[in-house]
Amino acid sequence: MERSTISEGSSNHLKQLHDAGVSIWLDTLSRQLVASGDFAQLIRDYSVTGATSNPTIFAKAITGSRLYDDQLRDLAAAGERDTQELFFALALDDVRDAARELRPVYDQSGGRDGFISFECTPDLADDTEATIAQATKLWQRLDQPNGMIKVAGTRAGLPAIEELTRRGINVNGTLLFAIERYEEVIDAYLRGLTARARAGEPLEGIASVASFFLSRIDTKVDAQLPDESPLRGRVALASARVAYQRYLAKFAGPEWEQLLDLGAKPQLPLWASTGTKDPAYSDVLYVAELIGPDVINTMPEQTLHAFADHGEVRRTVDADPARAEQTLADAAAAGVELRSITAELEREGVQSFCDSYHQLLDCIDRKLGVLAAAPTR
């Protein structure tokens, strides 16, 4: 990321967005980003307060840089050949360094912001017990209070989210496309908090987010709509706005107030996949239309730059809840089966991350061969 791409004046747009209640997270992470000081500058000057990672992001970072070569060579020389373990060693160092950069944000926000996420390997998305075991080990190895472990919000992921929360582990429930599944992730978090409270264990310090993916929904839905349909590019936003209303409803009432009194924090909604895929739409569509309190928007670099340049800030996430419900009803009337679309997107998302993960392991294996054949330092 070039520091010059965001001007001093345009950073005001990001500050205004942050002041409107939106936590701005970067949807990328690499050793280059952290080591160069660019990540620290984004935190310091451009209101970035968090970051996320996934297998695709790390595949690009590790395969596209020589910054990992020395560490990889040293690990191999020490006898480590397991490619998954090598990946964890490389990636967790990056996440740990990013967490340290974000620690002042975490402290100043009282533990409500300033997080970096690391994902369980996607091959475990349908295995509850294996997810719990791996997430627990990753949390212990990361050893940062402002870390989060990403767990896919699949059917098998729901009990994992509950149990990990019960253990006091920060969880990012990810790959959410359906409003119903989003509610189930909230319920899993609440059950985990409740079980922990009943056991007399503290709730302070536990944080969670639920990552609702957006642009991919519109890509699928738009393909089923005629070119002139007013629903094009609107269904994902409507879904997010309805989800936000569910968030407000879930974290209210006597039962939640009891948990709140014990130090619990609400599980914040996070808008993911916010880079606009259709060039006919605004390049800041999934940012500008979902602004309001207690939301997180995790942006690709291109979207961050675009909003810094020409984003406009006004409260939009709950401007017209009834209209959002009506949009979904209109889509159903037009023959859009959103439930089947979101189920398909979940499966495709898991498969895509699995593909990236296996490509990453293959790349690490190839790099080991190249490094082994190279002259020693």
C-alpha positions as CSV (number, residue, x, y, z in Angstrom):
1,M,0.0,0.0,0.0
2,E,1.5,3.3,-1.0
3,R,1.2,6.0,1.7
4,S,0.6,8.7,-0.9
5,T,-2.6,7.2,-2.2
6,I,-4.6,8.8,0.6
7,S,-4.3,12.5,0.8
8,E,-4.3,14.4,4.1
9,G,-7.6,16.1,3.2
10,S,-9.4,13.0,2.2
11,S,-8.5,11.2,5.4
12,N,-11.3,13.4,6.9
13,H,-13.9,11.3,5.1
14,L,-12.6,8.3,7.0
15,K,-12.6,10.2,10.3
16,Q,-16.2,11.3,9.7
17,L,-17.1,7.6,9.0
18,H,-15.4,6.5,12.2
19,D,-17.1,9.3,14.2
20,A,-20.5,8.1,12.8
21,G,-20.0,4.8,14.6
22,V,-18.3,2.7,12.0
23,S,-15.2,0.8,12.9
24,I,-13.0,0.7,9.8
25,W,-11.1,-2.5,9.4
26,L,-8.7,-3.4,6.6
27,D,-9.5,-6.6,4.7
28,T,-5.9,-7.6,4.2
29,L,-2.8,-8.3,6.1
30,S,0.8,-9.0,5.1
31,R,4.3,-8.8,6.6
32,Q,5.1,-6.0,4.1
33,L,2.1,-4.0,5.3
34,V,3.2,-4.2,8.9
35,A,7.0,-4.1,8.5
36,S,6.9,-1.0,6.2
37,G,5.0,1.1,8.7
38,D,2.0,1.5,6.4
39,F,-0.3,-0.3,8.8
40,A,0.8,1.9,11.7
41,Q,0.1,5.0,9.5
42,L,-3.3,3.8,8.6
43,I,-4.1,3.4,12.3
44,R,-2.6,6.7,13.3
45,D,-3.8,8.9,10.5
46,Y,-6.7,7.3,8.7
47,S,-9.0,5.9,11.4
48,V,-8.3,2.2,10.7
49,T,-9.0,0.3,13.9
50,G,-8.8,-3.3,12.9
51,A,-7.9,-5.9,10.3
52,T,-8.9,-9.4,9.1
53,S,-7.2,-12.2,7.4
54,N,-8.1,-15.4,5.6
55,P,-6.4,-18.2,3.7
56,T,-6.7,-16.3,0.4
57,I,-5.1,-13.2,1.9
58,F,-2.2,-15.1,3.4
59,A,-1.7,-17.1,0.1
60,K,-1.2,-13.8,-1.7
61,A,1.1,-12.4,1.1
62,I,3.3,-15.4,1.5
63,T,3.6,-16.4,-2.2
64,G,4.1,-12.8,-3.4
65,S,6.9,-11.9,-1.0
66,R,10.4,-13.0,-0.1
67,L,10.0,-11.5,3.4
68,Y,9.0,-14.9,4.7
69,D,11.9,-16.8,3.2
70,D,14.4,-16.5,6.0
71,Q,11.9,-17.6,8.7
72,L,10.8,-20.5,6.5
73,R,14.4,-21.5,6.0
74,D,15.1,-21.4,9.7
75,L,12.0,-23.4,10.6
76,A,13.0,-26.1,8.0
77,A,16.5,-26.1,9.3
78,A,15.1,-26.8,12.8
79,G,13.3,-29.8,11.4
80,E,9.8,-28.5,10.8
81,R,8.4,-29.9,7.5
82,D,4.7,-29.9,8.2
83,T,3.3,-27.3,5.8
84,Q,0.3,-26.5,8.0
85,E,2.6,-25.9,11.0
86,L,4.9,-23.8,8.8
87,F,1.9,-21.7,7.7
88,F,0.7,-21.2,11.3
89,A,4.2,-20.1,12.4
90,L,4.5,-17.5,9.5
91,A,1.0,-16.2,9.7
92,L,0.6,-16.0,13.5
93,D,3.8,-13.9,13.7
94,D,2.1,-11.4,11.3
95,V,-1.2,-11.4,13.2
96,R,0.7,-11.0,16.5
97,D,2.6,-8.0,15.2
98,A,-0.6,-6.4,13.8
99,A,-2.3,-7.0,17.2
100,R,0.5,-5.1,18.9
101,E,0.0,-2.2,16.5
102,L,-3.7,-2.2,17.3
103,R,-3.3,-2.6,21.0
104,P,-3.6,1.2,21.8
105,V,-7.0,1.2,19.9
106,Y,-8.1,-1.8,21.9
107,D,-7.1,-0.2,25.2
108,Q,-8.6,3.2,24.4
109,S,-11.9,1.7,23.3
110,G,-12.3,-0.4,26.5
111,G,-11.9,-3.6,24.5
112,R,-14.6,-2.9,21.9
113,D,-12.3,-2.3,18.9
114,G,-8.8,-2.8,17.8
115,F,-9.0,-6.4,16.8
116,I,-7.2,-8.6,14.3
117,S,-8.7,-11.9,13.1
118,F,-7.1,-15.2,12.2
119,E,-9.1,-18.0,10.6
120,C,-9.4,-21.7,11.5
121,T,-8.4,-23.7,8.5
122,P,-11.4,-24.0,6.2
123,D,-11.1,-27.8,5.8
124,L,-12.6,-28.0,9.3
125,A,-15.8,-26.0,8.5
126,D,-18.0,-29.0,8.9
127,D,-16.2,-30.6,11.9
128,T,-17.3,-29.1,15.2
129,E,-14.9,-30.8,17.5
130,A,-11.9,-30.3,15.3
131,T,-12.8,-26.6,14.9
132,I,-13.0,-26.2,18.7
133,A,-9.6,-27.9,19.2
134,Q,-7.8,-25.9,16.5
135,A,-9.4,-22.6,17.5
136,T,-8.4,-23.1,21.1
137,K,-4.8,-23.9,20.2
138,L,-4.6,-20.9,17.8
139,W,-6.0,-18.6,20.5
140,Q,-3.4,-19.8,23.0
141,R,-0.5,-19.4,20.5
142,L,-1.6,-16.0,19.4
143,D,-1.8,-14.9,23.1
144,Q,-3.1,-11.4,22.4
145,P,-6.3,-10.1,24.0
146,N,-7.2,-8.2,20.9
147,G,-7.0,-11.3,18.7
148,M,-10.0,-13.1,17.3
149,I,-10.4,-16.6,15.9
150,K,-12.5,-16.8,12.8
151,V,-14.9,-19.7,12.7
152,A,-17.1,-20.3,9.7
153,G,-20.8,-19.9,10.5
154,T,-21.8,-23.3,9.1
155,R,-24.1,-25.7,10.8
156,A,-21.1,-27.3,12.4
157,G,-19.6,-23.9,13.3
158,L,-22.5,-22.9,15.5
159,P,-21.8,-25.2,18.5
160,A,-18.1,-24.4,18.0
161,I,-18.8,-20.7,18.4
162,E,-20.9,-21.4,21.5
163,E,-18.2,-23.6,23.1
164,L,-15.3,-21.2,22.3
165,T,-17.3,-18.3,23.8
166,R,-17.9,-20.4,26.9
167,R,-14.1,-20.9,27.1
168,G,-13.6,-17.1,26.9
169,I,-12.1,-17.0,23.4
170,N,-12.8,-14.1,21.1
171,V,-14.7,-15.4,18.0
172,N,-15.4,-13.9,14.6
173,G,-18.3,-15.8,13.2
174,T,-17.6,-15.6,9.4
175,L,-19.0,-16.5,6.0
176,L,-22.5,-15.4,6.9
177,F,-24.9,-14.7,4.0
178,A,-28.4,-15.5,5.4
179,I,-30.2,-13.4,8.0
180,E,-31.4,-16.6,9.7
181,R,-27.8,-17.9,10.0
182,Y,-26.7,-14.5,11.4
183,E,-29.3,-14.8,14.1
184,E,-28.1,-18.4,14.9
185,V,-24.6,-17.1,15.3
186,I,-25.8,-14.4,17.7
187,D,-27.7,-17.1,19.7
188,A,-24.6,-19.3,19.9
189,Y,-22.6,-16.4,21.3
190,L,-25.4,-15.6,23.8
191,R,-25.6,-19.3,24.9
192,G,-21.8,-19.3,25.4
193,L,-21.9,-16.2,27.5
194,T,-24.8,-17.5,29.6
195,A,-23.1,-20.8,30.2
196,R,-20.0,-19.0,31.3
197,A,-21.9,-16.7,33.6
198,R,-23.7,-19.6,35.2
199,A,-20.3,-21.2,35.9
200,G,-19.3,-18.1,37.7
201,E,-16.6,-17.3,35.1
202,P,-15.9,-13.6,34.1
203,L,-17.4,-12.1,31.0
204,E,-15.2,-9.1,30.9
205,G,-12.7,-9.1,28.1
206,I,-14.7,-11.3,25.8
207,A,-15.5,-9.9,22.4
208,S,-17.1,-11.2,19.2
209,V,-18.2,-10.1,15.8
210,A,-20.4,-11.7,13.1
211,S,-19.2,-11.2,9.6
212,F,-22.1,-10.7,7.1
213,F,-20.9,-11.0,3.5
214,L,-22.6,-8.6,1.0
215,S,-21.4,-8.1,-2.6
216,R,-21.5,-11.8,-3.4
217,I,-25.3,-11.8,-2.6
218,D,-26.0,-9.1,-5.2
219,T,-23.9,-10.9,-7.8
220,K,-26.0,-14.1,-7.4
221,V,-29.4,-12.2,-7.1
222,D,-28.7,-9.8,-10.0
223,A,-28.1,-12.7,-12.3
224,Q,-31.7,-13.8,-11.7
225,L,-33.2,-10.3,-12.3
226,P,-33.9,-8.5,-15.5
227,D,-31.6,-5.6,-16.4
228,E,-34.3,-3.0,-15.6
229,S,-35.3,-4.4,-12.2
230,P,-35.1,-1.8,-9.4
231,L,-34.0,-4.7,-7.1
232,R,-30.6,-5.0,-8.7
233,G,-27.9,-4.1,-6.3
234,R,-30.4,-3.7,-3.4
235,V,-30.9,-7.1,-1.9
236,A,-27.6,-7.4,-0.1
237,L,-28.1,-3.9,1.5
238,A,-31.6,-4.8,2.5
239,S,-30.4,-8.1,4.1
240,A,-27.7,-6.2,6.0
241,R,-30.3,-3.6,7.2
242,V,-32.7,-6.3,8.4
243,A,-29.8,-8.0,10.1
244,Y,-28.9,-4.8,11.9
245,Q,-32.5,-4.6,13.3
246,R,-32.1,-8.2,14.5
247,Y,-28.8,-7.2,16.2
248,L,-30.6,-4.4,18.0
249,A,-33.4,-6.7,19.1
250,K,-31.2,-9.6,20.3
251,F,-29.0,-7.3,22.4
252,A,-31.8,-5.8,24.4
253,G,-34.2,-6.9,27.1
254,P,-33.9,-8.3,30.6
255,E,-31.8,-11.4,29.8
256,W,-29.2,-9.4,27.9
257,E,-29.2,-6.7,30.6
258,Q,-28.2,-9.3,33.1
259,L,-25.2,-10.4,31.0
260,L,-24.4,-6.7,30.3
261,D,-24.3,-6.1,34.1
262,L,-21.7,-8.9,34.3
263,G,-19.5,-7.2,31.8
264,A,-20.6,-8.8,28.6
265,K,-20.2,-7.0,25.3
266,P,-22.6,-7.3,22.3
267,Q,-21.5,-9.2,19.3
268,L,-21.1,-6.5,16.7
269,P,-22.2,-6.9,13.1
270,L,-19.4,-6.7,10.6
271,W,-20.0,-6.0,6.9
272,A,-17.6,-8.1,4.8
273,S,-17.2,-8.5,1.1
274,T,-17.7,-4.8,0.7
275,G,-15.7,-4.3,-2.5
276,T,-18.2,-3.5,-5.3
277,K,-18.1,-6.1,-8.0
278,D,-20.4,-4.6,-10.5
279,P,-18.9,-1.5,-12.1
280,A,-22.3,-0.1,-12.7
281,Y,-22.7,0.5,-8.9
282,S,-20.9,3.0,-6.7
283,D,-17.5,1.9,-5.6
284,V,-18.4,2.7,-2.1
285,L,-22.0,1.3,-2.2
286,Y,-21.5,-1.2,0.7
287,V,-19.9,1.4,2.9
288,A,-22.0,4.5,2.3
289,E,-25.3,2.6,2.5
290,L,-24.6,0.9,5.9
291,I,-23.4,3.7,8.2
292,G,-24.5,3.8,11.8
293,P,-23.5,3.0,15.4
294,D,-21.9,-0.3,16.4
295,V,-21.1,-1.6,13.0
296,I,-17.7,-2.7,11.5
297,N,-16.9,-2.4,7.8
298,T,-13.9,-4.5,6.7
299,M,-12.7,-2.9,3.4
300,P,-10.4,-4.0,0.7
301,E,-7.6,-1.4,0.1
302,Q,-9.3,-0.2,-3.1
303,T,-12.6,0.5,-1.3
304,L,-10.8,2.2,1.6
305,H,-9.1,4.6,-0.9
306,A,-12.3,5.2,-2.7
307,F,-14.2,6.2,0.4
308,A,-11.3,8.4,1.5
309,D,-11.5,10.1,-1.8
310,H,-15.2,10.7,-2.3
311,G,-17.2,9.0,0.4
312,E,-20.2,10.8,2.0
313,V,-21.2,10.2,5.6
314,R,-24.8,10.1,6.7
315,R,-26.6,7.6,8.9
316,T,-28.1,5.0,6.5
317,V,-28.0,1.5,8.1
318,D,-31.4,2.1,9.9
319,A,-32.8,5.0,7.9
320,D,-35.9,3.0,6.7
321,P,-36.1,-0.5,8.2
322,A,-39.6,-1.1,6.8
323,R,-38.3,-0.4,3.3
324,A,-35.5,-3.0,3.8
325,E,-38.1,-5.7,4.7
326,Q,-40.2,-4.7,1.7
327,T,-37.2,-5.0,-0.6
328,L,-36.7,-8.6,0.5
329,A,-40.4,-9.3,0.1
330,D,-40.3,-7.8,-3.4
331,A,-37.3,-10.0,-4.3
332,A,-39.2,-13.1,-3.1
333,A,-42.2,-12.0,-5.2
334,A,-39.9,-11.7,-8.2
335,G,-38.9,-15.3,-7.8
336,V,-35.6,-14.8,-5.9
337,E,-35.2,-17.7,-3.5
338,L,-32.8,-16.0,-1.1
339,R,-32.5,-19.0,1.2
340,S,-31.2,-21.3,-1.5
341,I,-28.9,-18.5,-2.8
342,T,-27.3,-17.9,0.6
343,A,-26.9,-21.7,1.2
344,E,-25.1,-21.9,-2.1
345,L,-22.9,-19.0,-1.2
346,E,-21.9,-20.5,2.1
347,R,-20.8,-23.7,0.4
348,E,-19.0,-21.8,-2.4
349,G,-17.3,-19.7,0.2
350,V,-16.0,-22.7,2.2
351,Q,-14.8,-24.4,-1.0
352,S,-13.1,-21.2,-2.2
353,F,-11.2,-20.8,1.0
354,C,-10.3,-24.5,1.0
355,D,-8.9,-24.2,-2.5
356,S,-6.8,-21.1,-1.4
357,Y,-5.6,-23.0,1.7
358,H,-4.4,-26.0,-0.2
359,Q,-2.8,-23.8,-2.8
360,L,-1.0,-22.0,0.0
361,L,0.3,-25.3,1.5
362,D,1.5,-26.4,-1.9
363,C,3.3,-23.1,-2.4
364,I,5.0,-23.4,1.0
365,D,6.1,-26.9,0.0
366,R,7.5,-25.6,-3.3
367,K,9.3,-22.7,-1.5
368,L,10.9,-25.2,0.8
369,G,12.3,-27.0,-2.2
370,V,13.6,-23.8,-3.7
371,L,15.2,-22.7,-0.4
372,A,16.8,-26.0,0.2
373,A,18.4,-25.9,-3.2
374,A,19.7,-22.3,-2.8
375,P,23.1,-21.5,-1.4
376,T,23.2,-21.0,2.4
377,R,23.6,-17.5,3.7
